[in-house]
Amino acid sequence: MLPLALDLEDFHGTERGADLPRKLNTSGAPAPVAAKAGDIAHYAPRCNLALFHQDGPTPSAGLLVLGHLDAGADRLGDATRITIEAAP
């Protein structure tokens, strides 16, 4: 799906998220963990991508942490759009 540009919306004051254009294959994914500020995650039940600017409360079924962004919580909390590209 890369490159991918997404418009982000607030979700529960802890994350900014956007729907993905199609579902990701989650077979063989690790067990869910509680997201931390800076994590980028895929929430499979809603087929969306989330950027956490605050720690998540507990592990959530279907939430798969994909990686971590090196950006401050303020910057992530105010983000309205993200573009994700494959590494060269």
Beta strands, then each sheet from edge to edge (+ up, - down):
strand 1: 4-7
strand 2: 9-11
strand 3: 15-19
strand 4: 39-43
strand 5: 48-52
strand 6: 63-68
strand 7: 81-84
sheet 1: 1+ 7-
sheet 2: 2+ 3- 5+ 4- 6+
end
